[in-house]
Amino acid sequence: MIVLGNDKGGTGKSTLAIHLAIAVLDAGYRVATIDMDTRQRTLTHFIESRRQFASDPSGELPCPQHAAASPDNALQDGLSQGDAYRWLVATLADIEETADVVIIDTSGNDARSGRIAHGLADTLVTPTGDSFIDLDALGRVDVPGLSRIAGSSYARQVYEAHRQRRQSMG
């Protein structure tokens, strides 16, 4: 399970998720994608467009299985973390027998669904731009010395998600 996450929007999470999914499909693996960004839905729109194009007789394109969170399902922040967890676990259960690789695209904010996905990740990919502003989403850096001052809220979120995963595994 590969999760793409960063609290900052516009870092390339969805774009990278798209490229990873297609590359892994081209390598011969069965791929499932999950779009947890209920506002942008970039990955979902891409998959829908790819499927539409693939149905055209002039081109055959492999498409991943796909599931998308929506504002009216259990990923709303107004619902419990347990409900969000159950939605994601049920979605994963639906695809586990038919996918070798699952790629999850999270939203560019600190959403409950993203925290849950981070805790389930086997691999976490956090794209950033090449600026100190983007790097600041991961941690505070002393610019002249290029040394780490402190972790960011996102770094603490990732740490906490993995701490909870370790606790739940005994």
N, C-alpha and C positions, 0 to 999 in steps of 0.2 A: 504494500500500500504506500503510494507516494502522495504526500500532501504538499500543496503549494500554499504557503501562507506568509503574510506580512501584514501588520496593522495599517501600513500605509498603502493607500490606493495608487494606482498608476505605476507600479513597479514592474509589471510584466507577468504577474501570476497566471492570468488566463492565457496569454500568448504562449508562455512556456508550457502550460498544461496542454494546449492544442498541439504544439510541436512534439512534446513527449508522447502523447497518445498516438499520433500518426507514426512517429518513428518506431514505437514499440509494436504497433500493428504491422508496419512494413517488415519488422524483424520476425514476424510470424507468430507473435503471441496474441492471445485473446485478451482484449482490453475492455474495461468498463470505466466510464468517467462519471463523476458526481459533481454537479455544480451547486455549491452551497451559498453562492452569492445571489440572494433573493432580489436584489435591486438591479444590478447590472446584467446578470445572466449571459455574459459574454460567451462562455463555453457552450452553453445551451444553444444560443443563436448560431454559433459556428457549426455545431453538430447537426442542427436542423438544416442549415444551408448545405452542408456536405451530403446529408441524406437525400435532399431534394435533387442535388446535382447527380448523385450516384444513381438515382432512379431513372435518369435520362439514358436512353439506349446508347448514346454516343460515348459514355464513360462509365467505367466500373471503378468505384473507390471503396476500399474497406472502411467501415464505420464501426466505432466502438459501441457497446451497449451504453446507454446513458440514462441517468436519473438526475432530476433537478429538484432542488428545494423550491418551494413557493411560499409567498408571504402567508398563505392560509394554512400551511401545515405545521408540524411540531417544531419547526426551527424558529418560530417567532420568539423574540426575547421575552415576551410576556408570559410564555408558558414555562413550565419547569424544565430544569436541566435533564431530569429523568425522561421527560417526553421527547426532548430533542435527541437524547442518547438512544431511546427506543426506536425513533424514526430512522436514525442512521444505521443502527444494528439491523433492523428489519430490511432496509435497503441493501446492506451488505450481504445479508443472508439470501436475498433474492438473486444475487449475482455471483456468489462465491463459487458455485459449481461450474460456472460458464466463463469465468474470467481468470486469467493468470496474473494480471496486473490491474490494480485499481488506482486511478488517478483522481484525486479530490482537489478541486479548486475552491478556495475559501474567499470570503469577502475581505475588502480592505479596511476592516475595522475590528474591534474587539467584540465579536459576536459569540454568543454561547455555542453556536454550532461549530465555529472555528476552533474553539477551545477543545471541544469533544474530538474533532477530527485530528487535531494536533496530538492528542493523547493516544490515538489509535495508529498513528503513523509508524511505518517501518523506516521510511525515509522522509525527511522534511527538507523541502527546498524553499529557501527564502530569497527570492530575487531582490536585488537592489539596483538603483541607478549608480552612476559613478560620481555622486556628489556627497558632500558631508551631510547634506540635508537628508538624503536617503539613508546614509549610514547611521544617522542619529536615531532612526527607527529601531535599530538593533542595540545601540548603546551609545553612551556619551564618550566622546573621544577628545583628548587634549590635542588640539590641532598641531601646535608647534612640535610637540614631542611624539605625536601619533601613538600615545598610550591610552589604554582604556581607563576611563574615570569611573563609569558605572554602567550596569546593564539597564536596558530600557524596560518599559512596561511590557513590551512584546517579549523580550527575553525572559522576563519573570513569568509571563503567561506560558511560554513553552516549557520552562523549568517545572512549573506547577502541574501542567498537563502530564508530563512524563513522571513526575513524582507520584501523582495519583495512579498512573498506569502501573508503576512498580508496586505500589501498595495493594492494588486490586489483584495483582498476580501472585501475591503472597510473599 
